Amino acid sequence: MTKETTRVISAKYVSGHQLRIGFSDGVEKVVDFSRWLHGEVFRSLADQREFKRFFIDGGTVCWPNGADIAPETLRSAET
């Protein structure tokens, strides 16, 4: 039996660097992305205008600069 990978199916801006994420397993929760805004790819997302440019692709949250975070990481993140 193959376990299906949990995927992000919806994302809505909440405030600051928080998104309300809906997952394919039915779970929905607010995730604070500020903990990941380090390093070259993620640094620009500290600017809320850039952060708000998120979209869903490949089952996770992505940004035009190429940044993304694995859906399993988002699903297991503490709120």
All heavy atoms as a GROMACS GRO file, in nm:
protein
  631
    1MET      N    1   0.084  -0.117   0.000
    1MET     CA    2   0.000   0.000   0.000
    1MET      C    3   0.090   0.124   0.000
    1MET      O    4   0.183   0.135   0.077
    1MET     CB    5  -0.092  -0.001   0.123
    1MET     CG    6  -0.177   0.122   0.130
    1MET     SD    7  -0.316   0.119   0.246
    1MET     CE    8  -0.256   0.042   0.390
    2THR      N    9   0.061   0.219  -0.088
    2THR     CA   10   0.137   0.341  -0.100
    2THR      C   11   0.066   0.453  -0.024
    2THR      O   12  -0.053   0.475  -0.043
    2THR     CB   13   0.150   0.382  -0.248
    2THR    OG1   14   0.208   0.274  -0.319
    2THR    CG2   15   0.238   0.504  -0.262
    3LYS      N   16   0.144   0.522   0.059
    3LYS     CA   17   0.087   0.635   0.132
    3LYS      C   18   0.095   0.758   0.042
    3LYS      O   19   0.200   0.793  -0.008
    3LYS     CB   20   0.165   0.658   0.261
    3LYS     CG   21   0.107   0.769   0.345
    3LYS     CD   22   0.186   0.789   0.471
    3LYS     CE   23   0.127   0.906   0.548
    3LYS     NZ   24   0.210   0.944   0.660
    4GLU      N   25  -0.018   0.825   0.023
    4GLU     CA   26  -0.022   0.945  -0.060
    4GLU      C   27   0.046   1.060   0.014
    4GLU      O   28   0.024   1.082   0.132
    4GLU     CB   29  -0.166   0.983  -0.092
    4GLU     CG   30  -0.176   1.103  -0.183
    4GLU     CD   31  -0.320   1.140  -0.213
    4GLU    OE1   32  -0.407   1.051  -0.212
    4GLU    OE2   33  -0.344   1.259  -0.236
    5THR      N   34   0.127   1.134  -0.057
    5THR     CA   35   0.193   1.251  -0.001
    5THR      C   36   0.090   1.361   0.020
    5THR      O   37   0.007   1.387  -0.067
    5THR     CB   38   0.302   1.302  -0.097
    5THR    OG1   39   0.396   1.197  -0.119
    5THR    CG2   40   0.374   1.421  -0.039
    6THR      N   41   0.096   1.423   0.136
    6THR     CA   42   0.007   1.534   0.163
    6THR      C   43   0.049   1.652   0.076
    6THR      O   44   0.166   1.683   0.065
    6THR     CB   45   0.015   1.574   0.312
    6THR    OG1   46  -0.026   1.463   0.390
    6THR    CG2   47  -0.075   1.692   0.343
    7ARG      N   48  -0.049   1.716   0.015
    7ARG     CA   49  -0.023   1.829  -0.074
    7ARG      C   50  -0.098   1.951  -0.023
    7ARG      O   51  -0.202   1.939   0.041
    7ARG     CB   52  -0.069   1.795  -0.216
    7ARG     CG   53   0.004   1.675  -0.273
    7ARG     CD   54  -0.058   1.624  -0.401
    7ARG     NE   55  -0.062   1.720  -0.510
    7ARG     CZ   56   0.039   1.742  -0.594
    7ARG    NH1   57   0.150   1.675  -0.581
    7ARG    NH2   58   0.027   1.830  -0.692
    8VAL      N   59  -0.045   2.068  -0.055
    8VAL     CA   60  -0.114   2.193  -0.026
    8VAL      C   61  -0.217   2.213  -0.136
    8VAL      O   62  -0.185   2.206  -0.254
    8VAL     CB   63  -0.016   2.312  -0.022
    8VAL    CG1   64  -0.091   2.443  -0.010
    8VAL    CG2   65   0.083   2.295   0.094
    9ILE      N   66  -0.343   2.236  -0.097
    9ILE     CA   67  -0.448   2.257  -0.198
    9ILE      C   68  -0.505   2.399  -0.192
    9ILE      O   69  -0.574   2.440  -0.284
    9ILE     CB   70  -0.561   2.152  -0.184
    9ILE    CG1   71  -0.624   2.156  -0.045
    9ILE    CG2   72  -0.507   2.012  -0.217
    9ILE    CD1   73  -0.750   2.072  -0.033
   10SER      N   74  -0.475   2.474  -0.084
   10SER     CA   75  -0.520   2.613  -0.076
   10SER      C   76  -0.428   2.690   0.016
   10SER      O   77  -0.366   2.634   0.106
   10SER     CB   78  -0.664   2.622  -0.025
   10SER     OG   79  -0.673   2.579   0.109
   11ALA      N   80  -0.420   2.820  -0.011
   11ALA     CA   81  -0.339   2.909   0.074
   11ALA      C   82  -0.401   3.048   0.067
   11ALA      O   83  -0.434   3.096  -0.041
   11ALA     CB   84  -0.195   2.911   0.027
   12LYS      N   85  -0.417   3.108   0.183
   12LYS     CA   86  -0.475   3.242   0.191
   12LYS      C   87  -0.392   3.324   0.288
   12LYS      O   88  -0.359   3.278   0.398
   12LYS     CB   89  -0.620   3.232   0.239
   12LYS     CG   90  -0.689   3.366   0.248
   12LYS     CD   91  -0.833   3.351   0.291
   12LYS     CE   92  -0.898   3.490   0.299
   12LYS     NZ   93  -1.034   3.482   0.348
   13TYR      N   94  -0.362   3.447   0.248
   13TYR     CA   95  -0.287   3.536   0.334
   13TYR      C   96  -0.368   3.570   0.459
   13TYR      O   97  -0.487   3.597   0.449
   13TYR     CB   98  -0.252   3.665   0.258
   13TYR     CG   99  -0.174   3.763   0.342
   13TYR    CD1  100  -0.039   3.741   0.370
   13TYR    CD2  101  -0.236   3.875   0.395
   13TYR    CE1  102   0.032   3.830   0.448
   13TYR    CE2  103  -0.165   3.965   0.473
   13TYR     CZ  104  -0.031   3.942   0.500
   13TYR     OH  105   0.038   4.030   0.578
   14VAL      N  106  -0.303   3.566   0.576
   14VAL     CA  107  -0.368   3.600   0.702
   14VAL      C  108  -0.317   3.735   0.751
   14VAL      O  109  -0.392   3.832   0.757
   14VAL     CB  110  -0.346   3.490   0.809
   14VAL    CG1  111  -0.405   3.530   0.942
   14VAL    CG2  112  -0.402   3.358   0.762
   15SER      N  113  -0.190   3.742   0.786
   15SER     CA  114  -0.125   3.866   0.829
   15SER      C  115   0.024   3.840   0.845
   15SER      O  116   0.066   3.725   0.854
   15SER     CB  117  -0.184   3.918   0.961
   15SER     OG  118  -0.151   3.830   1.066
   16GLY      N  119   0.103   3.947   0.852
   16GLY     CA  120   0.246   3.932   0.870
   16GLY      C  121   0.304   3.834   0.768
   16GLY      O  122   0.292   3.856   0.648
   17HIS      N  123   0.362   3.726   0.817
   17HIS     CA  124   0.414   3.620   0.731
   17HIS      C  125   0.338   3.490   0.756
   17HIS      O  126   0.395   3.381   0.754
   17HIS     CB  127   0.564   3.603   0.753
   17HIS     CG  128   0.642   3.720   0.703
   17HIS    ND1  129   0.687   3.820   0.786
   17HIS    CD2  130   0.678   3.756   0.577
   17HIS    CE1  131   0.748   3.912   0.714
   17HIS    NE2  132   0.745   3.875   0.587
   18GLN      N  133   0.208   3.503   0.778
   18GLN     CA  134   0.123   3.387   0.806
   18GLN      C  135   0.028   3.361   0.691
   18GLN      O  136  -0.033   3.453   0.636
   18GLN     CB  137   0.041   3.410   0.933
   18GLN     CG  138   0.125   3.425   1.057
   18GLN     CD  139   0.039   3.448   1.180
   18GLN    OE1  140  -0.077   3.487   1.170
   18GLN    NE2  141   0.096   3.423   1.295
   19LEU      N  142   0.015   3.233   0.658
   19LEU     CA  143  -0.082   3.188   0.558
   19LEU      C  144  -0.169   3.080   0.619
   19LEU      O  145  -0.123   2.999   0.699
   19LEU     CB  146  -0.011   3.128   0.436
   19LEU     CG  147   0.084   3.217   0.356
   19LEU    CD1  148   0.145   3.137   0.242
   19LEU    CD2  149   0.013   3.340   0.305
   20ARG      N  150  -0.297   3.080   0.583
   20ARG     CA  151  -0.387   2.970   0.619
   20ARG      C  152  -0.374   2.868   0.508
   20ARG      O  153  -0.407   2.894   0.393
   20ARG     CB  154  -0.531   3.016   0.633
   20ARG     CG  155  -0.626   2.901   0.669
   20ARG     CD  156  -0.766   2.948   0.697
   20ARG     NE  157  -0.772   3.040   0.810
   20ARG     CZ  158  -0.766   3.003   0.939
   20ARG    NH1  159  -0.753   2.876   0.969
   20ARG    NH2  160  -0.773   3.092   1.034
   21ILE      N  161  -0.322   2.751   0.544
   21ILE     CA  162  -0.293   2.646   0.447
   21ILE      C  163  -0.395   2.534   0.458
   21ILE      O  164  -0.423   2.486   0.568
   21ILE     CB  165  -0.152   2.586   0.470
   21ILE    CG1  166  -0.046   2.697   0.474
   21ILE    CG2  167  -0.119   2.480   0.367
   21ILE    CD1  168  -0.021   2.764   0.344
   22GLY      N  169  -0.449   2.490   0.344
   22GLY     CA  170  -0.536   2.374   0.339
   22GLY      C  171  -0.460   2.259   0.276
   22GLY      O  172  -0.392   2.277   0.173
   23PHE      N  173  -0.467   2.143   0.336
   23PHE     CA  174  -0.394   2.025   0.290
   23PHE      C  175  -0.488   1.920   0.232
   23PHE      O  176  -0.607   1.916   0.268
   23PHE     CB  177  -0.314   1.964   0.406
   23PHE     CG  178  -0.208   2.056   0.460
   23PHE    CD1  179  -0.237   2.139   0.568
   23PHE    CD2  180  -0.082   2.062   0.404
   23PHE    CE1  181  -0.142   2.225   0.619
   23PHE    CE2  182   0.015   2.147   0.454
   23PHE     CZ  183  -0.016   2.230   0.561
   24SER      N  184  -0.435   1.836   0.148
   24SER     CA  185  -0.515   1.733   0.081
   24SER      C  186  -0.573   1.630   0.177
   24SER      O  187  -0.668   1.561   0.143
   24SER     CB  188  -0.433   1.663  -0.027
   24SER     OG  189  -0.318   1.603   0.029
   25ASP      N  190  -0.522   1.623   0.300
   25ASP     CA  191  -0.577   1.529   0.399
   25ASP      C  192  -0.690   1.592   0.481
   25ASP      O  193  -0.738   1.533   0.577
   25ASP     CB  194  -0.467   1.474   0.490
   25ASP     CG  195  -0.399   1.582   0.574
   25ASP    OD1  196  -0.436   1.701   0.562
   25ASP    OD2  197  -0.309   1.546   0.652
   26GLY      N  198  -0.732   1.715   0.443
   26GLY     CA  199  -0.843   1.780   0.511
   26GLY      C  200  -0.804   1.874   0.622
   26GLY      O  201  -0.887   1.949   0.673
   27VAL      N  202  -0.679   1.873   0.663
   27VAL     CA  203  -0.632   1.962   0.770
   27VAL      C  204  -0.616   2.104   0.714
   27VAL      O  205  -0.574   2.122   0.600
   27VAL     CB  206  -0.498   1.912   0.828
   27VAL    CG1  207  -0.436   2.015   0.921
   27VAL    CG2  208  -0.520   1.780   0.900
   28GLU      N  209  -0.652   2.202   0.794
   28GLU     CA  210  -0.632   2.343   0.761
   28GLU      C  211  -0.573   2.410   0.883
   28GLU      O  212  -0.622   2.389   0.994
   28GLU     CB  213  -0.764   2.408   0.722
   28GLU     CG  214  -0.747   2.552   0.677
   28GLU     CD  215  -0.878   2.611   0.626
   28GLU    OE1  216  -0.925   2.566   0.521
   28GLU    OE2  217  -0.929   2.702   0.694
   29LYS      N  218  -0.466   2.487   0.862
   29LYS     CA  219  -0.407   2.556   0.976
   29LYS      C  220  -0.331   2.678   0.929
   29LYS      O  221  -0.293   2.689   0.812
   29LYS     CB  222  -0.316   2.463   1.055
   29LYS     CG  223  -0.192   2.415   0.982
   29LYS     CD  224  -0.115   2.321   1.074
   29LYS     CE  225   0.012   2.271   1.011
   29LYS     NZ  226   0.090   2.192   1.104
   30VAL      N  227  -0.308   2.771   1.024
   30VAL     CA  228  -0.230   2.890   0.996
   30VAL      C  229  -0.084   2.856   1.024
   30VAL      O  230  -0.050   2.803   1.131
   30VAL     CB  231  -0.276   3.009   1.085
   30VAL    CG1  232  -0.183   3.128   1.066
   30VAL    CG2  233  -0.420   3.045   1.050
   31VAL      N  234   0.001   2.886   0.926
   31VAL     CA  235   0.144   2.860   0.939
   31VAL      C  236   0.218   2.993   0.932
   31VAL      O  237   0.195   3.072   0.841
   31VAL     CB  238   0.193   2.765   0.826
   31VAL    CG1  239   0.344   2.744   0.836
   31VAL    CG2  240   0.120   2.632   0.832
   32ASP      N  241   0.306   3.016   1.029
   32ASP     CA  242   0.389   3.136   1.031
   32ASP      C  243   0.520   3.102   0.960
   32ASP      O  244   0.599   3.020   1.006
   32ASP     CB  245   0.416   3.178   1.175
   32ASP     CG  246   0.492   3.309   1.184
   32ASP    OD1  247   0.543   3.358   1.081
   32ASP    OD2  248   0.501   3.362   1.296
   33PHE      N  249   0.542   3.166   0.846
   33PHE     CA  250   0.659   3.139   0.763
   33PHE      C  251   0.783   3.214   0.808
   33PHE      O  252   0.891   3.191   0.753
   33PHE     CB  253   0.628   3.175   0.616
   33PHE     CG  254   0.540   3.075   0.547
   33PHE    CD1  255   0.405   3.066   0.577
   33PHE    CD2  256   0.592   2.990   0.451
   33PHE    CE1  257   0.323   2.975   0.513
   33PHE    CE2  258   0.511   2.898   0.386
   33PHE     CZ  259   0.377   2.890   0.417
   34SER      N  260   0.772   3.302   0.906
   34SER     CA  261   0.887   3.385   0.945
   34SER      C  262   1.007   3.301   0.987
   34SER      O  263   1.121   3.342   0.968
   34SER     CB  264   0.848   3.484   1.055
   34SER     OG  265   0.805   3.417   1.170
   35ARG      N  266   0.985   3.180   1.037
   35ARG     CA  267   1.096   3.094   1.080
   35ARG      C  268   1.183   3.049   0.964
   35ARG      O  269   1.296   3.006   0.985
   35ARG     CB  270   1.041   2.972   1.155
   35ARG     CG  271   0.970   2.873   1.063
   35ARG     CD  272   0.898   2.766   1.135
   35ARG     NE  273   0.760   2.810   1.155
   35ARG     CZ  274   0.672   2.750   1.229
   35ARG    NH1  275   0.703   2.640   1.291
   35ARG    NH2  276   0.550   2.797   1.240
   36TRP      N  277   1.133   3.058   0.841
   36TRP     CA  278   1.208   3.011   0.725
   36TRP      C  279   1.267   3.125   0.641
   36TRP      O  280   1.328   3.100   0.538
   36TRP     CB  281   1.120   2.924   0.636
   36TRP     CG  282   1.076   2.799   0.704
   36TRP    CD1  283   1.155   2.699   0.752
   36TRP    CD2  284   0.942   2.759   0.731
   36TRP    NE1  285   1.078   2.601   0.810
   36TRP    CE2  286   0.947   2.635   0.799
   36TRP    CE3  287   0.818   2.817   0.707
   36TRP    CZ2  288   0.833   2.567   0.839
   36TRP    CZ3  289   0.704   2.749   0.748
   36TRP    CH2  290   0.712   2.625   0.813
   37LEU      N  291   1.248   3.249   0.682
   37LEU     CA  292   1.290   3.362   0.599
   37LEU      C  293   1.437   3.397   0.619
   37LEU      O  294   1.473   3.511   0.646
   37LEU     CB  295   1.200   3.483   0.624
   37LEU     CG  296   1.051   3.458   0.599
   37LEU    CD1  297   0.972   3.586   0.619
   37LEU    CD2  298   1.025   3.400   0.461
   38HIS      N  299   1.523   3.299   0.602
   38HIS     CA  300   1.668   3.316   0.613
   38HIS      C  301   1.731   3.266   0.484
   38HIS      O  302   1.670   3.190   0.410
   38HIS     CB  303   1.724   3.233   0.730
   38HIS     CG  304   1.645   3.245   0.856
   38HIS    ND1  305   1.646   3.357   0.933
   38HIS    CD2  306   1.561   3.158   0.916
   38HIS    CE1  307   1.567   3.338   1.037
   38HIS    NE2  308   1.513   3.219   1.029
   39GLY      N  309   1.851   3.304   0.460
   39GLY     CA  310   1.923   3.255   0.344
   39GLY      C  311   1.887   3.331   0.217
   39GLY      O  312   1.792   3.409   0.214
   40GLU      N  313   1.965   3.308   0.116
   40GLU     CA  314   1.956   3.385  -0.008
   40GLU      C  315   1.819   3.381  -0.074
   40GLU      O  316   1.764   3.483  -0.112
   40GLU     CB  317   2.062   3.334  -0.105
   40GLU     CG  318   2.078   3.419  -0.228
   40GLU     CD  319   2.192   3.373  -0.314
   40GLU    OE1  320   2.284   3.309  -0.263
   40GLU    OE2  321   2.186   3.401  -0.434
   41VAL      N  322   1.761   3.263  -0.090
   41VAL     CA  323   1.634   3.250  -0.162
   41VAL      C  324   1.517   3.308  -0.083
   41VAL      O  325   1.429   3.372  -0.139
   41VAL     CB  326   1.605   3.102  -0.197
   41VAL    CG1  327   1.469   3.086  -0.260
   41VAL    CG2  328   1.713   3.048  -0.289
   42PHE      N  329   1.518   3.290   0.048
   42PHE     CA  330   1.404   3.330   0.130
   42PHE      C  331   1.412   3.474   0.182
   42PHE      O  332   1.312   3.530   0.223
   42PHE     CB  333   1.388   3.235   0.248
   42PHE     CG  334   1.348   3.097   0.205
   42PHE    CD1  335   1.442   2.997   0.190
   42PHE    CD2  336   1.215   3.068   0.179
   42PHE    CE1  337   1.404   2.870   0.150
   42PHE    CE2  338   1.176   2.941   0.138
   42PHE     CZ  339   1.271   2.843   0.123
   43ARG      N  340   1.530   3.533   0.185
   43ARG     CA  341   1.550   3.665   0.244
   43ARG      C  342   1.455   3.770   0.186
   43ARG      O  343   1.400   3.852   0.259
   43ARG     CB  344   1.695   3.710   0.227
   43ARG     CG  345   1.728   3.833   0.308
   43ARG     CD  346   1.876   3.868   0.299
   43ARG     NE  347   1.958   3.760   0.353
   43ARG     CZ  348   2.059   3.703   0.288
   43ARG    NH1  349   2.094   3.744   0.168
   43ARG    NH2  350   2.127   3.605   0.344
   44SER      N  351   1.434   3.769   0.055
   44SER     CA  352   1.348   3.871  -0.008
   44SER      C  353   1.202   3.860   0.038
   44SER      O  354   1.127   3.956   0.030
   44SER     CB  355   1.355   3.862  -0.161
   44SER     OG  356   1.299   3.741  -0.207
   45LEU      N  357   1.164   3.743   0.088
   45LEU     CA  358   1.026   3.723   0.133
   45LEU      C  359   0.997   3.790   0.267
   45LEU      O  360   0.882   3.797   0.310
   45LEU     CB  361   0.993   3.575   0.140
   45LEU     CG  362   1.011   3.497   0.009
   45LEU    CD1  363   0.976   3.351   0.029
   45LEU    CD2  364   0.930   3.559  -0.103
   46ALA      N  365   1.101   3.842   0.332
   46ALA     CA  366   1.080   3.918   0.455
   46ALA      C  367   1.000   4.045   0.424
   46ALA      O  368   0.928   4.097   0.509
   46ALA     CB  369   1.213   3.952   0.520
   47ASP      N  370   1.012   4.093   0.301
   47ASP     CA  371   0.931   4.205   0.253
   47ASP      C  372   0.790   4.152   0.228
   47ASP      O  373   0.770   4.063   0.145
   47ASP     CB  374   0.991   4.261   0.124
   47ASP     CG  375   0.912   4.377   0.066
   47ASP    OD1  376   0.790   4.387   0.090
   47ASP    OD2  377   0.973   4.456  -0.007
   48GLN      N  378   0.691   4.203   0.300
   48GLN     CA  379   0.555   4.149   0.290
   48GLN      C  380   0.499   4.158   0.149
   48GLN      O  381   0.420   4.073   0.109
   48GLN     CB  382   0.462   4.217   0.389
   48GLN     CG  383   0.483   4.170   0.530
   48GLN     CD  384   0.379   4.225   0.625
   48GLN    OE1  385   0.291   4.300   0.588
   48GLN    NE2  386   0.392   4.188   0.751
   49ARG      N  387   0.538   4.259   0.073
   49ARG     CA  388   0.490   4.268  -0.066
   49ARG      C  389   0.536   4.147  -0.146
   49ARG      O  390   0.460   4.094  -0.226
   49ARG     CB  391   0.538   4.397  -0.133
   49ARG     CG  392   0.468   4.522  -0.079
   49ARG     CD  393   0.526   4.646  -0.138
   49ARG     NE  394   0.667   4.652  -0.096
   49ARG     CZ  395   0.754   4.742  -0.133
   49ARG    NH1  396   0.719   4.836  -0.216
   49ARG    NH2  397   0.878   4.740  -0.088
   50GLU      N  398   0.660   4.106  -0.124
   50GLU     CA  399   0.712   3.987  -0.194
   50GLU      C  400   0.647   3.860  -0.139
   50GLU      O  401   0.613   3.769  -0.213
   50GLU     CB  402   0.864   3.980  -0.182
   50GLU     CG  403   0.936   4.085  -0.263
   50GLU     CD  404   0.905   4.077  -0.412
   50GLU    OE1  405   0.913   3.966  -0.468
   50GLU    OE2  406   0.871   4.181  -0.470
   51PHE      N  407   0.632   3.855  -0.006
   51PHE     CA  408   0.572   3.737   0.057
   51PHE      C  409   0.431   3.711   0.003
   51PHE      O  410   0.393   3.597  -0.023
   51PHE     CB  411   0.568   3.756   0.208
   51PHE     CG  412   0.509   3.639   0.282
   51PHE    CD1  413   0.583   3.523   0.301
   51PHE    CD2  414   0.379   3.643   0.329
   51PHE    CE1  415   0.528   3.414   0.367
   51PHE    CE2  416   0.324   3.535   0.396
   51PHE     CZ  417   0.398   3.420   0.414
   52LYS      N  418   0.354   3.818  -0.017
   52LYS     CA  419   0.215   3.805  -0.062
   52LYS      C  420   0.202   3.759  -0.208
   52LYS      O  421   0.092   3.731  -0.253
   52LYS     CB  422   0.142   3.939  -0.046
   52LYS     CG  423   0.117   3.975   0.098
   52LYS     CD  424   0.048   4.111   0.106
   52LYS     CE  425   0.021   4.154   0.247
   52LYS     NZ  426  -0.047   4.285   0.250
   53ARG      N  427   0.312   3.746  -0.278
   53ARG     CA  428   0.308   3.701  -0.418
   53ARG      C  429   0.308   3.548  -0.429
   53ARG      O  430   0.327   3.494  -0.537
   53ARG     CB  431   0.427   3.760  -0.494
   53ARG     CG  432   0.422   3.912  -0.501
   53ARG     CD  433   0.540   3.970  -0.575
   53ARG     NE  434   0.536   3.926  -0.713
   53ARG     CZ  435   0.643   3.922  -0.793
   53ARG    NH1  436   0.761   3.958  -0.749
   53ARG    NH2  437   0.630   3.881  -0.918
   54PHE      N  438   0.281   3.478  -0.320
   54PHE     CA  439   0.281   3.331  -0.319
   54PHE      C  440   0.176   3.274  -0.415
   54PHE      O  441   0.079   3.340  -0.451
   54PHE     CB  442   0.256   3.278  -0.178
   54PHE     CG  443   0.117   3.306  -0.127
   54PHE    CD1  444   0.015   3.215  -0.148
   54PHE    CD2  445   0.089   3.423  -0.059
   54PHE    CE1  446  -0.113   3.240  -0.103
   54PHE    CE2  447  -0.039   3.449  -0.011
   54PHE     CZ  448  -0.140   3.358  -0.035
   55PHE      N  449   0.199   3.150  -0.455
   55PHE     CA  450   0.103   3.074  -0.534
   55PHE      C  451   0.126   2.927  -0.504
   55PHE      O  452   0.224   2.890  -0.440
   55PHE     CB  453   0.120   3.104  -0.685
   55PHE     CG  454   0.257   3.076  -0.739
   55PHE    CD1  455   0.287   2.954  -0.799
   55PHE    CD2  456   0.357   3.172  -0.729
   55PHE    CE1  457   0.414   2.929  -0.849
   55PHE    CE2  458   0.484   3.148  -0.780
   55PHE     CZ  459   0.513   3.025  -0.839
   56ILE      N  460   0.033   2.844  -0.546
   56ILE     CA  461   0.045   2.700  -0.526
   56ILE      C  462   0.090   2.635  -0.656
   56ILE      O  463   0.031   2.661  -0.762
   56ILE     CB  464  -0.087   2.638  -0.477
   56ILE    CG1  465  -0.125   2.699  -0.342
   56ILE    CG2  466  -0.076   2.486  -0.467
   56ILE    CD1  467  -0.263   2.660  -0.295
   57ASP      N  468   0.193   2.553  -0.647
   57ASP     CA  469   0.242   2.479  -0.764
   57ASP      C  470   0.307   2.352  -0.713
   57ASP      O  471   0.377   2.354  -0.611
   57ASP     CB  472   0.342   2.564  -0.842
   57ASP     CG  473   0.381   2.499  -0.974
   57ASP    OD1  474   0.293   2.441  -1.041
   57ASP    OD2  475   0.500   2.507  -1.010
   58GLY      N  476   0.284   2.243  -0.781
   58GLY     CA  477   0.347   2.117  -0.742
   58GLY      C  478   0.308   2.069  -0.604
   58GLY      O  479   0.383   1.998  -0.539
   59GLY      N  480   0.190   2.112  -0.557
   59GLY     CA  481   0.141   2.066  -0.427
   59GLY      C  482   0.197   2.139  -0.307
   59GLY      O  483   0.184   2.092  -0.194
   60THR      N  484   0.258   2.256  -0.330
   60THR     CA  485   0.308   2.334  -0.216
   60THR      C  486   0.303   2.482  -0.246
   60THR      O  487   0.266   2.524  -0.356
   60THR     CB  488   0.451   2.291  -0.176
   60THR    OG1  489   0.479   2.341  -0.045
   60THR    CG2  490   0.556   2.336  -0.275
   61VAL      N  491   0.338   2.563  -0.147
   61VAL     CA  492   0.340   2.708  -0.161
   61VAL      C  493   0.474   2.748  -0.223
   61VAL      O  494   0.580   2.702  -0.179
   61VAL     CB  495   0.322   2.777  -0.024
   61VAL    CG1  496   0.328   2.928  -0.037
   61VAL    CG2  497   0.191   2.735   0.039
   62CYS      N  498   0.468   2.835  -0.325
   62CYS     CA  499   0.587   2.880  -0.397
   62CYS      C  500   0.582   3.031  -0.415
   62CYS      O  501   0.477   3.092  -0.399
   62CYS     CB  502   0.592   2.817  -0.537
   62CYS     SG  503   0.584   2.638  -0.539
   63TRP      N  504   0.696   3.086  -0.454
   63TRP     CA  505   0.706   3.228  -0.485
   63TRP      C  506   0.778   3.246  -0.619
   63TRP      O  507   0.855   3.158  -0.660
   63TRP     CB  508   0.783   3.302  -0.375
   63TRP     CG  509   0.702   3.318  -0.251
   63TRP    CD1  510   0.624   3.424  -0.217
   63TRP    CD2  511   0.689   3.225  -0.143
   63TRP    NE1  512   0.563   3.403  -0.096
   63TRP    CE2  513   0.602   3.280  -0.048
   63TRP    CE3  514   0.742   3.098  -0.116
   63TRP    CZ2  515   0.567   3.217   0.071
   63TRP    CZ3  516   0.708   3.034   0.000
   63TRP    CH2  517   0.621   3.093   0.093
   64PRO      N  518   0.756   3.359  -0.685
   64PRO     CA  519   0.817   3.382  -0.816
   64PRO      C  520   0.971   3.376  -0.817
   64PRO      O  521   1.030   3.348  -0.920
   64PRO     CB  522   0.770   3.524  -0.854
   64PRO     CG  523   0.642   3.542  -0.781
   64PRO     CD  524   0.661   3.467  -0.651
   65ASN      N  525   1.035   3.400  -0.703
   65ASN     CA  526   1.181   3.395  -0.698
   65ASN      C  527   1.236   3.253  -0.690
   65ASN      O  528   1.356   3.233  -0.679
   65ASN     CB  529   1.235   3.479  -0.581
   65ASN     CG  530   1.208   3.417  -0.446
   65ASN    OD1  531   1.130   3.323  -0.432
   65ASN    ND2  532   1.272   3.470  -0.344
   66GLY      N  533   1.148   3.152  -0.692
   66GLY     CA  534   1.190   3.012  -0.687
   66GLY      C  535   1.184   2.949  -0.549
   66GLY      O  536   1.206   2.829  -0.534
   67ALA      N  537   1.152   3.027  -0.447
   67ALA     CA  538   1.142   2.972  -0.312
   67ALA      C  539   1.018   2.884  -0.299
   67ALA      O  540   0.914   2.912  -0.357
   67ALA     CB  541   1.136   3.086  -0.210
   68ASP      N  542   1.032   2.777  -0.224
   68ASP     CA  543   0.918   2.693  -0.187
   68ASP      C  544   0.955   2.616  -0.061
   68ASP      O  545   1.070   2.612  -0.022
   68ASP     CB  546   0.874   2.599  -0.299
   68ASP     CG  547   0.979   2.495  -0.336
   68ASP    OD1  548   1.071   2.468  -0.256
   68ASP    OD2  549   0.970   2.439  -0.446
   69ILE      N  550   0.855   2.561   0.004
   69ILE     CA  551   0.876   2.482   0.125
   69ILE      C  552   0.797   2.354   0.109
   69ILE      O  553   0.680   2.356   0.070
   69ILE     CB  554   0.831   2.560   0.251
   69ILE    CG1  555   0.916   2.687   0.264
   69ILE    CG2  556   0.842   2.474   0.375
   69ILE    CD1  557   0.874   2.779   0.374
   70ALA      N  558   0.861   2.243   0.137
   70ALA     CA  559   0.798   2.112   0.119
   70ALA      C  560   0.666   2.104   0.194
   70ALA      O  561   0.657   2.150   0.308
   70ALA     CB  562   0.892   2.002   0.166
   71PRO      N  563   0.564   2.046   0.131
   71PRO     CA  564   0.434   2.037   0.199
   71PRO      C  565   0.440   1.959   0.329
   71PRO      O  566   0.367   1.989   0.423
   71PRO     CB  567   0.343   1.970   0.095
   71PRO     CG  568   0.435   1.905  -0.002
   71PRO     CD  569   0.561   1.985  -0.001
   72GLU      N  570   0.528   1.861   0.338
   72GLU     CA  571   0.541   1.783   0.462
   72GLU      C  572   0.593   1.872   0.575
   72GLU      O  573   0.553   1.857   0.690
   72GLU     CB  574   0.638   1.665   0.442
   72GLU     CG  575   0.597   1.567   0.337
   72GLU     CD  576   0.637   1.609   0.196
   72GLU    OE1  577   0.718   1.703   0.179
   72GLU    OE2  578   0.587   1.548   0.100
   73THR      N  579   0.682   1.964   0.541
   73THR     CA  580   0.734   2.059   0.640
   73THR      C  581   0.624   2.150   0.688
   73THR      O  582   0.609   2.175   0.809
   73THR     CB  583   0.850   2.141   0.580
   73THR    OG1  584   0.954   2.052   0.540
   73THR    CG2  585   0.904   2.242   0.678
   74LEU      N  586   0.543   2.200   0.596
   74LEU     CA  587   0.432   2.287   0.634
   74LEU      C  588   0.330   2.213   0.718
   74LEU      O  589   0.277   2.265   0.815
   74LEU     CB  590   0.366   2.344   0.508
   74LEU     CG  591   0.454   2.432   0.420
   74LEU    CD1  592   0.378   2.470   0.293
   74LEU    CD2  593   0.499   2.554   0.497
   75ARG      N  594   0.301   2.089   0.680
   75ARG     CA  595   0.200   2.009   0.750
   75ARG      C  596   0.242   1.980   0.893
   75ARG      O  597   0.162   1.980   0.986
   75ARG     CB  598   0.176   1.878   0.673
   75ARG     CG  599   0.078   1.781   0.737
   75ARG     CD  600  -0.062   1.839   0.739
   75ARG     NE  601  -0.155   1.744   0.793
   75ARG     CZ  602  -0.174   1.719   0.924
   75ARG    NH1  603  -0.104   1.785   1.015
   75ARG    NH2  604  -0.263   1.631   0.962
   76SER      N  605   0.373   1.958   0.915
   76SER     CA  606   0.421   1.922   1.049
   76SER      C  607   0.460   2.044   1.132
   76SER      O  608   0.493   2.030   1.250
   76SER     CB  609   0.540   1.827   1.039
   76SER     OG  610   0.649   1.891   0.978
   77ALA      N  611   0.456   2.165   1.073
   77ALA     CA  612   0.496   2.286   1.146
   77ALA      C  613   0.401   2.314   1.262
   77ALA      O  614   0.280   2.300   1.247
   77ALA     CB  615   0.497   2.406   1.051
   78GLU      N  616   0.459   2.352   1.373
   78GLU     CA  617   0.379   2.392   1.489
   78GLU      C  618   0.314   2.526   1.457
   78GLU      O  619   0.374   2.612   1.394
   78GLU     CB  620   0.467   2.407   1.613
   78GLU     CG  621   0.529   2.276   1.658
   78GLU     CD  622   0.425   2.176   1.708
   78GLU    OE1  623   0.329   2.220   1.776
   78GLU    OE2  624   0.441   2.058   1.682
   79THR      N  625   0.190   2.544   1.502
   79THR     CA  626   0.120   2.670   1.474
   79THR      C  627   0.146   2.770   1.583
   79THR      O  628   0.190   2.740   1.689
   79THR     CB  629  -0.031   2.645   1.461
   79THR    OG1  630  -0.077   2.578   1.577
   79THR    CG2  631  -0.061   2.565   1.338
   0.00000   0.00000   0.00000
